[in-house]
Amino acid sequence: MNNISDTILSDEHKLLRDETKRFVTNEVRPEASERDPKKEEMSAELVDQLGEMGFFGVLIDEEYGGLGMDLKSYAVIAEELSRGWLSVGSIIARGQSLAGATDEQKEEYLPKMASGDALKSIAISEPNAGSDVANMQTRAERDGDEYVLNGQKTWTTFAKGSDFILTYAVTDPDAEPAHRGISGFIVEKPAGTFDRDGLSGQAIDKIGYHGWKTWEVNFDDVRVSADKLVGGEEGNGFYQIMDFFEEGRVHTAARSVGLARGAIEDSVQYAKERVQFDEPISEFQAIRFKLADMATQVEAARALTLLVADAVDSGERADAEAAMAKLFASDIAEEVTSEGIQIHGGYGYTTDFDVERYWRDARVTRIFEGTNEIQKRIIADDLLSS
């Protein structure tokens, strides 16, 4: 079956897709099938391979050692990797950018991020500040040539594995409006540990997304030198966060498409092989109609995602459209993966088939990068402000 959304892609995009698909088939899917049912993280060897292929530097300019590709390329790669394992399609975002950084910070970090030698985690959310970013309570107080950070962050995926935690904290608690008092900090640490004075973490037990761990992170008088203030000026943290949400929502939409695609591809194969009443279940109208609906949803989600990426690549602001792509793609991902389980019947509810992993992982796409309710608010605000 041809995908009409391929018309949005250049020949170079298609070659990139095919190369990534081979990598996923040979490396990602076997490891996902082995490790995810045991709630094991992806291997260090697989992370190294992602670095060798340049996947951490897709959006980083060539002058900093990245590939300097467009957002469509990033979406293509993310879809293919997520078709294999959502965690792998997600970890590539731990390179890519350092929003709002000074030239000196870019020169120090971006080359290492592009190669995978220095990967970030991002600490924004708190127990009482999820969608309401401006309500964060973590504080960063200036003390000479340092800032002292105190507070608790949550939903910080890859916090322990990362080389630094990009941490957002309040530097001016009296700012009006409150979001103007938020600043970002590069909190360095040894990869694989929380071995830094005042820094600790506790893993969060999740129902899916097992390829890497998500953490609560505690900052207890963690000292950071003033040159680790992102951008060199206080008060820009909220805008830095918003700056990567457009890119992040396209990334999430592409990841969602990848998950849904995994479900339909596996379901088509299963339906051809599973025999009931002396014929493959692919001959039953009920199954055929399910597959038709699934294929339509996936193709529509992919087309919307790539069109939004294309708009961003053309220099257009596409905040509402990126929200639409994230909203629609994540919604259909949960629906399509659920239907995939239904087609597999009882076997779909076992860990013997990958479709249950797609379903568990799809659920989180409606929550991270801004909940789908927040996406609807963004879209509605855009409609009503015109």
Secondary structure, 3 states (H helix, E strand, C coil): CCCHHHHHCCHHHHHHHHHHHHHHHHHHHHHHHHHHHHCCCCCHHHHHHHHHCCHHHCCCCHHHCCCCCCHHHHHHHHHHHHHHCHHHHHHHHHCCCCCCCCHHHHHHHHHHHHHCCCCEEEECCECCECCCHHHCCCEEEEECCEEEEEEEEEEEECCCCCCEEEEEEECCCCCCCHHHHEEEEEEECCCCCCCCCCEEEEEECCCCCCCCCEEEEEEEEEEEEHHHEHHHCCCCHHHHHHHHHHHHHHHHHHHHHHHHHHHHHHHHHHHHHCEECCEEHHHCHHHHHHHHHHHHHHHHHHHHHHHHHHHHHCCCCCHHHHHHHHHHHHHHHHHHHHHHHHHHHHHHHCCCCCHHHHHHHHHHHCCCCCCHHHHHHHHHHHHHHC
